[in-house]
Amino acid sequence: MENIKQIVEKRISSRKFTGEDLSVSEIKEINKIINRKIKTPFGSNFVFKLIDKNDFHKNKKIKLGTYGFISNGRYFIVGKSPSEMEAFVDYGYALERVVLDITAISLGSCWLGGTFNRKKFNETVKLKDGEVIPSVIVTGRAYQKRSIREKITRASVKADQRKDFKELFFEGNFETPFDPGSGKIKEALNMLRLAPSAENGQPWRVLSQKNKFSFYLRRKKIIDMVIKKVDLHMVDMGIAMSHFELTLNENGIKGFWKKETNHCKQENLEYIASWVMNNDKIFQN
Ligand SMILES: Cc1cc2nc3c(=O)[nH]c(=O)nc-3n(C[C@H](O)[C@H](O)[C@H](O)COP(=O)(O)O)c2cc1C
């Protein structure tokens, strides 16, 4: 079985699928993954559904689509959430756990926050007032070779690149880059850095203070302008938080999420939450 590092390194957005049927056992496995109860940072619970577009189209006249960005996208994992910031963080956190698990069973996936027809997808989950679909996951068997369209999409958001450590992680204050040494903390931050984010915006900033890691958001205006109904930045934050925590947990370092009232304030950064280590003796790697 692969460890979290191997799975995170294996995951990459896939936008070209074969469109073939998944086997009965694969469908069963996906359903098991999406039905698992996941403890989220702010305590939200979600119900995720696997939708086979082919079946859906047989029963309804509504056509689910991805504006041509995904070829042969057929299986979708869809959930809904109250339109609230903390719930969006939790949604990203919970659904990324699903993404990592389906990566482990060698299925392709891509988060979709912009390039899917929201109105039509709203029909797949009955939305109540104040609820939205923050994002969906397209999954299935993916081609290794990328389509030209996919190559263009990846190039336009520089999907293979990640910001430097010193741009993302700080110690004590936001002037001092964090040097985590070479151990478990470094590995967790590296796994965080590999997280997917909308338009590869990498809006996460982390401030390390003793046994605590505080997560902050740096907004990118273009994302807020294009996607108005949901806060994709918050979804990105939840995704990164899950990579960070899962890696530490697998290395035997446990902690909990806490929203602090006396957190450090910094211009242009929004405080989200802090991860506090249970036992600070193991803090030094
Ligand atoms: C919340 C979220 C929304 C995204 N929305 C889209 C989308 O609408 N269309 C798309 O093609 N890719 C979308 N992506 C995928 C990102 O472009 C991709 O994760 C990023 O470029 C990094 O590439 P990688 O996932 O291959 O590491 C989204 C990713 C996230 C996390």
Ligand as a Chemical Component Dictionary entry (heavy atoms), coordinates in Angstrom:
data_LIG
# 
_chem_comp.id                   LIG 
_chem_comp.type                 NON-POLYMER 
_chem_comp.pdbx_formal_charge   0 
_chem_comp.three_letter_code    LIG 
# 
loop_
_chem_comp_atom.comp_id 
_chem_comp_atom.atom_id 
_chem_comp_atom.alt_atom_id 
_chem_comp_atom.type_symbol 
_chem_comp_atom.charge 
_chem_comp_atom.model_Cartn_x 
_chem_comp_atom.model_Cartn_y 
_chem_comp_atom.model_Cartn_z 
_chem_comp_atom.pdbx_ordinal 
LIG C1  C1  C 0 -10.950 24.224 -5.900  1  
LIG C2  C2  C 0 -10.365 23.913 -7.260  2  
LIG C3  C3  C 0 -11.057 24.235 -8.405  3  
LIG C4  C4  C 0 -10.532 23.911 -9.667  4  
LIG N1  N1  N 0 -11.267 24.179 -10.796 5  
LIG C5  C5  C 0 -10.829 23.776 -12.004 6  
LIG C6  C6  C 0 -11.657 23.951 -13.136 7  
LIG O1  O1  O 0 -12.770 24.488 -13.069 8  
LIG N2  N2  N 0 -11.198 23.480 -14.327 9  
LIG C7  C7  C 0 -9.991  22.854 -14.458 10 
LIG O2  O2  O 0 -9.648  22.439 -15.564 11 
LIG N3  N3  N 0 -9.168  22.688 -13.381 12 
LIG C8  C8  C 0 -9.574  23.115 -12.163 13 
LIG N4  N4  N 0 -8.787  22.912 -11.047 14 
LIG C9  C9  C 0 -7.495  22.217 -11.155 15 
LIG C10 C10 C 0 -6.294  23.177 -11.016 16 
LIG O3  O3  O 0 -6.133  23.934 -12.185 17 
LIG C11 C11 C 0 -5.036  22.336 -10.709 18 
LIG O4  O4  O 0 -5.200  21.704 -9.477  19 
LIG C12 C12 C 0 -3.767  23.186 -10.662 20 
LIG O5  O5  O 0 -3.509  23.753 -11.911 21 
LIG C13 C13 C 0 -2.541  22.357 -10.233 22 
LIG O6  O6  O 0 -2.335  21.268 -11.089 23 
LIG P1  P1  P 0 -2.314  19.773 -10.539 24 
LIG O7  O7  O 0 -3.665  19.517 -9.888  25 
LIG O8  O8  O 0 -2.107  18.901 -11.739 26 
LIG O9  O9  O 0 -1.216  19.661 -9.528  27 
LIG C14 C14 C 0 -9.280  23.262 -9.777  28 
LIG C15 C15 C 0 -8.564  22.950 -8.607  29 
LIG C16 C16 C 0 -9.103  23.276 -7.366  30 
LIG C17 C17 C 0 -8.367  22.876 -6.135  31 
# 
loop_
_chem_comp_bond.comp_id 
_chem_comp_bond.atom_id_1 
_chem_comp_bond.atom_id_2 
_chem_comp_bond.value_order 
_chem_comp_bond.pdbx_ordinal 
LIG C1  C2  SING 1  
LIG C2  C3  SING 2  
LIG C2  C16 DOUB 3  
LIG C3  C4  DOUB 4  
LIG C4  N1  SING 5  
LIG C4  C14 SING 6  
LIG N1  C5  DOUB 7  
LIG C5  C6  SING 8  
LIG C5  C8  SING 9  
LIG C6  O1  DOUB 10 
LIG C6  N2  SING 11 
LIG N2  C7  SING 12 
LIG C7  O2  DOUB 13 
LIG C7  N3  SING 14 
LIG N3  C8  DOUB 15 
LIG C8  N4  SING 16 
LIG N4  C9  SING 17 
LIG N4  C14 SING 18 
LIG C9  C10 SING 19 
LIG C10 O3  SING 20 
LIG C10 C11 SING 21 
LIG C11 O4  SING 22 
LIG C11 C12 SING 23 
LIG C12 O5  SING 24 
LIG C12 C13 SING 25 
LIG C13 O6  SING 26 
LIG O6  P1  SING 27 
LIG P1  O7  DOUB 28 
LIG P1  O8  SING 29 
LIG P1  O9  SING 30 
LIG C14 C15 DOUB 31 
LIG C15 C16 SING 32 
LIG C16 C17 SING 33 
# 
